[in-house]
Amino acid sequence: MQIQHSTGLSVTNARNNHSRAGLALRAGFSTILAFVVVLITVLTAPLGSAFAQSASDTIITRSVVAEPGDTLRSIARREFGKTGLSNMLASFNGMKESDPIAPGQVIRIPLFTPVERQFATVIFTKGEVSKNEEPLKRDDKVYLQELIKTGDNGFASLQFGSGSVVNLQPLTHAKLERLNCLETDDSCLIVLDSAQGEVSSDVQRRDGQPTEFTINTPYASAAVRGTMFEMNAASEKIIVGVTEGEVLLQAGVNDVPLDEGFGSVAAENVPPLDPVALLPAVVYRYIPTRAASGDTVSWWALSDVDQYLVNLSADQDGMDVIGKFNEEQGVFSVGDDLDAGEYFMNVRGIDINGIKGYKSPTKLVVAAIDDSVSPVDTVVSRQGNEFLVEVIDPPEAAPGYEIQVSTNETFSDPLSVDVSNPGSAIFRLESDKIYARARILLEPERVSAFGGVGESN
């Protein structure tokens, strides 16, 4: 085993051959003796399960600067997620666990890295995604300290040995700071640094193996215990929302535990916001049987919402993202740039703090409009409490029609039905007047434009 230290000194085979370690050092005898004693203490002391290591492990260190009010227990909790490792940290720094720490004091943090170099596997990329400025693609491996960047339209998903998945959204910078996640490890430890951008996580665990997952930003860190959550490192703040499990948000000396259904915001040099309840999932008001350009999906408005986020993906898990849209009202309009096909749609509210609410998934079938086919018009006649809607001069070769009726001319909340040739349908509505329109169904994902609007007498 090789031990590396920030001073540049190295000890070879320190566990089994102390004499060779002493010969390798080129420093004063007293310095050598103190350094070796500290290392032997660390190597032979019973470490926490989070730091169980094999003979093939390497120890490297990094330094942190103590903040006002810090103790070895608070630093151990912030760096390792466990206050119980403060004794190990004290021994590694040649201190006692009860020794006071002055602001600005440098504390060395041991990092245990398996020689076989553990890695995360890329399971999805889209758009501009790079690793150390080189293109990153599916099935690539990501090792410690390799910087991943996503562009304006870039998405990437990383999977770890435990099954946990991290999704990186556009304009995200992230790197693996620490990874110990072999099946033989007592626990799976994952530390991800994200200087900017948005990260969502689905933390899984093997049978009997706990997963400790932490995301660090310049302003705060989020320590996860088997959960699903989202974190956005926005301008000079971090926004966290927990949809399953729990997260401990740590900002300086302030800790905010977030249970399922709550979120918080932490800004630089400001205590985190008290837990805020996530907005509930939206309830859809109208989802069209098929949506072509200009058609809308609507939902009932939420109170205390600042805006809505609409996410379209090609897969149910939301990894293969087609597009994201921000809407101020409870309506999403299908644009010309959306290709025909079947999509998965998620709408969620965002509150004034920028915290995202629960998702509301649904399927959305998008059809292309064939401009070479002439639209058809409709006529509406009333028969007692029922309204008869008929297509005018229906083409004999038309496979079928979609007929829509509404109580208003905007068709903001229509009823829709598919009918075969010759194209007629009866509707019973509690209304004095209705409006109707129709379009030809050429194929499951190809239609004509709507014709003129007919109205009842």
Secondary structure, 3 states (H helix, E strand, C coil): CEEECCCCCEEECCCCCHHHHHHHCCCCHHHHHHHHHHHHHHHHCCCCHHHCCCCCEEEEEEEEECCCCCCHHHHHHHHHCCHHHHHHHHHHCCCCCCCCCCCCCEEEEEEEEECCCCCEEEEEEECCEEECCEECCCCCEECCCCCEEECCCCEEEEECCCCCEEEECCCCEEEEEEEECCCCCCCEEEEEEEEEEEEEEECCCCCCCCEEEEEECCCCEEEECCCEEEEEEECCEEEEEEEECEEEEEECCEEEEEECCEEEEEECCCCCCCCEECCCCCCEEECCCCECCCCEEEECCCCCCCEEEEEEECCCCCCCEEEEEEECCCEEECCCCCCCEEEEEEEEEECCCCCECCCEEEEEEECEECCCCCCCCEEEEEECCEEEEEECCCCCCCCCEEEEEECCCCCCCCEEEEECCCCEEEEECCCCCCEEEEEEEEECCEECCCCCCEECC
